[in-house]
Amino acid sequence: MADKNSDAQKSKLRSLGEEYIFALIDNPYECPIVIGPDGVIIFVSRYSEKLLGIDGDVAIGKHVTEVVDGTHLHEILKDGKARIGDMLHIAGRQQLISRIPLRDFEGNLIGAVGKGMLNEVTRLWDLQRKVELLDGQLRYYQNQVSQLKGGNTIIGESAPIRDVKEKCLLAAKTTSTILITGESGTGKEIIAYFIHQASQRAEQPFIKVNCASIPPELFESELFGYEHGAFTGARSKGKMGKFEMAHGGTILLDEIGELPLSMQAKLLRVLQERTVDRLGGTKTIPVDFRLIAATNRDLSELIKEDKFRIDLYFRINVFNIQAPSLRQMTEDIPLIANYLLSQLKSEISWGPSGISEEALDLLKCYSWPGNVRELRNVMEKASIIAKEKMISPDDLPEQIRLYNDRDPERNDSALGGNLKHILEETEKKVIEDVLRSVQGNKTKAAEILGIHRTSLYDKLKKVVTDAPGNERR
């Protein structure tokens, strides 16, 4: 009697086991299709009609290629290798599919199964976007990490620097758009990064875009991204734009005055709607970002020249921070120079560890037309040629060593002229100083001066034309 009860229980458990196995296989989330070694369908999920548009009663007994358009399931039978996570267009929509070979206990290939990994398309696109976002941010930070060394520190103790720090901390408490203005080389990017680091978005991305370095025809794809096939040469998987990469964090549009008018209108729309449309895309993407704009140009003058939209100007100029020039904080020059020197030494692992008082006096007396960027250039060169542990006056460029030794009568005579002559002489002197500091490299000189290279060429032509002996006839 006991044996009969035991056999009944085993039979019941076996029956329950079969039910569970069948429920495991036939579920609405994977919707499997099983084929035999000849490619003929031997099992179709009861949910296949709803999810795949396949009638199971009709499908069984037919070759899989007769039932599923564009299927590759039968290809598994050729090499017996699994394909996991392929994107296929089935039943009018994109689906993530796995195709797995089936083997018996002896390892013989007896068929294959194809099943869905994710049938909810919206969730699939969200996951894909998250992967793109992480991949794009990783590549961006790998390229930017060296530029951001020390970028969360504003060095200096002078009144102008204290004022900047105070405004930065105040700006960090808000989500308002910030406009940073100032001469070229004054560290506007460092100020922007300082604000980001002091804000609640500090753990999120900080994305920098230099508007002056992007060709006009690439602006839209760089800022907003593009989809596959949007234009000739586009990546096969498309590309995420800078605004998407900045999602949750901060985006810095440096040199915003160089933004073409056509892009200014599109930027204004992004600021208003907080969404972007990829080039060639059909889906509007919501973005959460904090915008910081920076420029060394007078935007009000660009507005008068119809080169900058007044509505965009008011949109970005909610909170203004003026980056001081090095001439306005000469007392901070020793502190900044030593800080730059320590940074350089950590990068090259050798070189001088300090600056002599005599060299510091010369640095404090120089006019610094290229501001902190020029000071870093000078420190780098001095670090390379210095033979002692301390940088001496002999290690500094000639224009700095001789800056205070110029003929005083020449300076006095300049003061006796009219304003136009004084300005022309001053501009000529500054250009000469910068060109000497970069050994005549006009591209670098134009960058330090904050002007276009063509403008520098025009100014140099004028200097030659107006030189003694070359008077215009």
TIZASE-767238 format. One record per residue (C-alpha): residue in one letter; x, y, z. Coordinates in steps of 0.25 Angstrom, whole numbers, padded with zeros to 4 digits, always signed. Layout:
# TIZASE-767238
aXYZ...
***
This chain:
# TIZASE-767238
m+0000+0000+0000a+0012+0009+0004d+0018+0006-0010k+0006+0010-0017n+0005+0023-0010s+0019+0026-0013d+0018+0023-0028a+0005+0032-0028q+0013+0044-0022k+0025+0042-0031s+0015+0042-0043k+0008+0054-0038l+0022+0061-0036r+0026+0057-0050s+0013+0063-0055l+0015+0076-0047g+0030+0076-0052e+0025+0076-0067e+0015+0087-0064y+0026+0096-0058i+0036+0092-0070f+0025+0096-0080a+0022+0109-0073l+0037+0112-0072i+0038+0110-0087d+0025+0116-0092n+0025+0130-0086p+0021+0143-0092y+0034+0150-0089e+0043+0141-0098c+0033+0135-0107p+0042+0124-0112i+0042+0117-0126v+0049+0103-0126i+0053+0097-0139g+0059+0083-0142p+0072+0079-0149d+0065+0081-0162g+0060+0095-0159v+0046+0091-0158i+0038+0097-0146i+0034+0087-0136f+0030+0097-0125v+0024+0111-0125s+0020+0119-0112r+0005+0121-0110y+0008+0136-0109s+0015+0136-0123e+0003+0141-0130k+0001+0154-0121l+0016+0157-0121l+0021+0152-0134g+0009+0151-0143i+0011+0136-0144d+0000+0126-0144g+0006+0114-0136d-0004+0104-0142v+0000+0108-0156a+0015+0109-0153i+0018+0096-0147g+0023+0086-0158k+0028+0097-0167h+0042+0102-0170v+0045+0114-0161t+0049+0123-0173e+0034+0120-0178v+0028+0126-0166v+0038+0137-0161d+0042+0147-0171g+0057+0150-0170t+0060+0140-0160h+0074+0135-0157l+0070+0124-0147h+0073+0113-0157e+0088+0118-0158i+0091+0113-0144l+0090+0099-0150k+0102+0101-0159d+0112+0104-0148g+0105+0101-0135k+0109+0115-0129a+0100+0123-0121r+0097+0138-0125i+0093+0146-0113g+0087+0160-0113d+0085+0162-0128m+0075+0174-0132l+0065+0169-0142h+0053+0175-0149i+0042+0165-0146a+0027+0167-0147g+0029+0182-0151r+0038+0186-0139q+0052+0184-0134q+0054+0173-0124l+0066+0168-0117i+0068+0153-0120s+0076+0141-0115r+0078+0129-0124i+0083+0117-0117p+0087+0103-0122l+0081+0091-0115r+0089+0078-0112d+0086+0064-0107f+0093+0058-0095e+0104+0053-0105g+0106+0067-0110n+0100+0065-0124l+0093+0077-0130i+0078+0074-0130g+0072+0087-0133a+0072+0102-0129v+0063+0112-0121g+0061+0126-0124k+0055+0135-0113g+0053+0149-0109m+0062+0156-0099l+0054+0169-0098n+0041+0171-0105e+0038+0185-0099v+0043+0194-0110t+0043+0207-0101r+0051+0200-0090l+0061+0195-0101w+0063+0209-0106d+0065+0215-0092l+0075+0204-0089q+0082+0207-0102r+0083+0222-0099k+0088+0219-0085v+0099+0211-0091e+0102+0221-0102l+0103+0232-0091l+0113+0224-0082d+0121+0221-0094g+0121+0235-0099q+0124+0241-0086l+0136+0231-0084r+0142+0235-0097y+0140+0250-0094y+0147+0249-0081q+0158+0241-0085n+0161+0253-0095q+0159+0264-0085v+0165+0258-0072s+0178+0265-0074q+0172+0278-0077l+0164+0278-0064k+0176+0276-0055g+0175+0286-0044g+0163+0292-0051n+0154+0292-0038t+0164+0302-0032i+0164+0317-0034i+0178+0322-0029g+0180+0336-0023e+0177+0345-0011s+0175+0358-0018a+0162+0366-0017p+0158+0363-0031i+0160+0348-0029r+0152+0348-0016d+0141+0355-0023v+0141+0344-0034k+0141+0333-0023e+0129+0339-0016k+0121+0341-0029c+0124+0326-0033l+0120+0321-0019l+0107+0329-0021a+0105+0324-0035a+0107+0310-0031k+0095+0310-0022t+0086+0313-0033t+0082+0306-0046s+0083+0319-0054t+0090+0321-0067i+0104+0327-0065l+0112+0336-0074i+0127+0337-0072t+0134+0349-0079g+0148+0353-0079e+0161+0354-0088s+0167+0342-0095g+0175+0333-0085t+0168+0338-0072g+0164+0324-0068k+0149+0325-0071e+0148+0310-0073i+0154+0308-0059i+0144+0318-0053a+0133+0309-0060y+0138+0296-0054f+0139+0303-0040i+0125+0306-0041h+0121+0292-0046q+0129+0286-0034a+0123+0295-0024s+0109+0292-0029q+0099+0280-0027r+0103+0275-0040a+0117+0272-0036e+0116+0257-0037q+0110+0258-0051p+0117+0261-0065f+0124+0274-0068i+0125+0275-0083k+0133+0286-0090v+0130+0291-0104n+0140+0301-0111c+0131+0308-0121a+0143+0314-0128s+0149+0301-0132i+0136+0294-0138p+0134+0296-0153p+0121+0303-0156e+0115+0290-0164l+0118+0281-0152f+0112+0290-0141e+0098+0283-0141s+0104+0269-0141e+0114+0272-0130l+0104+0279-0121f+0091+0270-0123g+0097+0257-0129y+0092+0249-0141e+0086+0236-0144h+0091+0225-0154g+0091+0230-0168a+0088+0244-0165f+0099+0249-0175t+0111+0243-0183g+0122+0239-0173a+0113+0237-0161r+0116+0226-0151s+0108+0213-0153k+0102+0214-0139g+0100+0229-0139k+0106+0239-0129m+0102+0245-0116g+0103+0260-0116k+0109+0269-0105f+0096+0273-0099e+0092+0258-0097m+0106+0255-0091a+0104+0267-0081h+0090+0261-0076g+0089+0263-0061g+0102+0272-0061t+0108+0284-0067i+0111+0288-0081l+0121+0300-0084l+0120+0307-0097d+0133+0314-0098e+0135+0325-0108i+0120+0326-0110g+0122+0338-0118e+0127+0330-0130l+0114+0322-0131p+0107+0323-0145l+0094+0331-0145s+0087+0318-0150m+0092+0310-0138q+0088+0322-0128a+0073+0320-0132k+0074+0305-0129l+0082+0307-0116l+0071+0317-0112r+0060+0306-0114v+0068+0296-0106l+0069+0305-0095q+0055+0308-0095e+0049+0294-0097r+0061+0286-0090t+0060+0275-0102v+0069+0272-0114d+0066+0266-0127r+0078+0258-0133l+0081+0261-0147g+0073+0251-0156g+0065+0246-0144t+0050+0246-0141k+0051+0245-0126t+0051+0257-0117i+0061+0254-0105p+0059+0262-0092v+0072+0267-0086d+0075+0273-0072f+0087+0282-0072r+0092+0295-0066l+0098+0304-0077i+0111+0312-0074a+0115+0321-0086a+0128+0328-0087t+0134+0338-0097n+0145+0348-0099r+0137+0357-0109d+0128+0368-0106l+0114+0362-0109s+0107+0375-0109e+0115+0380-0120l+0113+0367-0128i+0098+0369-0126k+0099+0383-0132e+0106+0376-0144d+0095+0366-0145k+0105+0355-0142f+0098+0351-0129r+0083+0349-0125i+0079+0359-0114d+0068+0349-0109l+0080+0338-0107y+0088+0349-0100f+0078+0352-0090r+0075+0337-0088i+0090+0334-0085n+0093+0346-0078v+0085+0343-0065f+0097+0344-0056n+0110+0350-0061i+0124+0347-0055q+0136+0356-0061a+0149+0348-0061p+0160+0358-0057s+0173+0360-0065l+0186+0357-0059r+0189+0372-0059q+0178+0374-0049m+0184+0364-0039t+0199+0366-0040e+0200+0362-0025d+0195+0348-0029i+0206+0346-0039p+0216+0339-0030l+0205+0330-0024i+0200+0327-0038a+0214+0325-0044n+0218+0315-0033y+0205+0308-0034l+0207+0306-0049l+0222+0302-0047s+0217+0291-0037q+0207+0286-0047l+0218+0285-0058k+0227+0278-0049s+0217+0267-0046e+0215+0265-0061i+0229+0264-0065s+0235+0259-0052w+0247+0268-0052g+0251+0283-0053p+0253+0294-0044s+0244+0295-0031g+0244+0310-0029i+0245+0324-0034s+0256+0334-0030e+0251+0347-0024e+0258+0355-0036a+0250+0346-0046l+0237+0348-0038d+0240+0364-0039l+0241+0363-0054l+0228+0355-0055k+0221+0365-0046c+0225+0377-0055y+0222+0370-0069s+0208+0374-0075w+0204+0360-0079p+0195+0362-0091g+0193+0347-0091n+0189+0346-0077v+0190+0333-0069r+0191+0325-0082e+0204+0333-0085l+0209+0332-0071r+0208+0316-0072n+0215+0317-0085v+0226+0325-0079m+0227+0315-0067e+0228+0303-0076k+0239+0309-0084a+0247+0313-0072s+0245+0299-0066i+0252+0293-0078i+0264+0302-0079a+0266+0305-0064k+0280+0299-0060e+0278+0302-0045k+0267+0298-0035m+0261+0312-0035i+0257+0319-0048s+0265+0332-0050p+0263+0344-0058d+0273+0338-0069d+0262+0327-0071l+0251+0336-0074p+0248+0341-0089e+0255+0353-0094q+0242+0362-0095i+0240+0360-0080r+0255+0362-0076l+0255+0375-0084y+0241+0380-0082n+0246+0391-0072d+0259+0394-0079r+0252+0401-0091d+0256+0415-0094p+0248+0424-0085e+0249+0436-0095r+0242+0427-0105n+0230+0424-0095d+0229+0439-0092s+0228+0443-0106a+0217+0433-0108l+0209+0440-0097g+0210+0453-0104g+0203+0448-0117n+0188+0447-0119l+0180+0436-0114k+0179+0428-0127h+0194+0428-0128i+0196+0424-0114l+0186+0412-0116e+0193+0408-0129e+0207+0408-0122t+0201+0400-0111e+0195+0390-0120k+0208+0389-0128k+0216+0386-0115v+0207+0376-0110i+0207+0368-0123e+0222+0369-0123d+0223+0364-0109v+0213+0352-0111l+0220+0348-0124r+0234+0348-0117s+0228+0339-0106v+0223+0329-0116q+0236+0330-0125g+0228+0336-0137n+0217+0325-0137k+0205+0334-0142t+0194+0323-0139k+0198+0323-0124a+0200+0338-0124a+0186+0340-0129e+0180+0330-0119i+0187+0337-0108l+0182+0351-0113g+0168+0346-0114i+0167+0350-0129h+0165+0342-0142r+0178+0338-0149t+0173+0347-0161s+0172+0359-0152l+0186+0357-0147y+0191+0357-0162d+0184+0369-0165k+0190+0376-0153l+0204+0371-0156k+0202+0377-0170k+0198+0390-0164v+0210+0390-0155v+0220+0388-0167t+0213+0398-0176d+0213+0409-0165a+0227+0406-0161p+0238+0417-0163g+0242+0417-0178n+0229+0411-0183e+0220+0423-0182r+0208+0422-0191r+0209+0431-0203
***
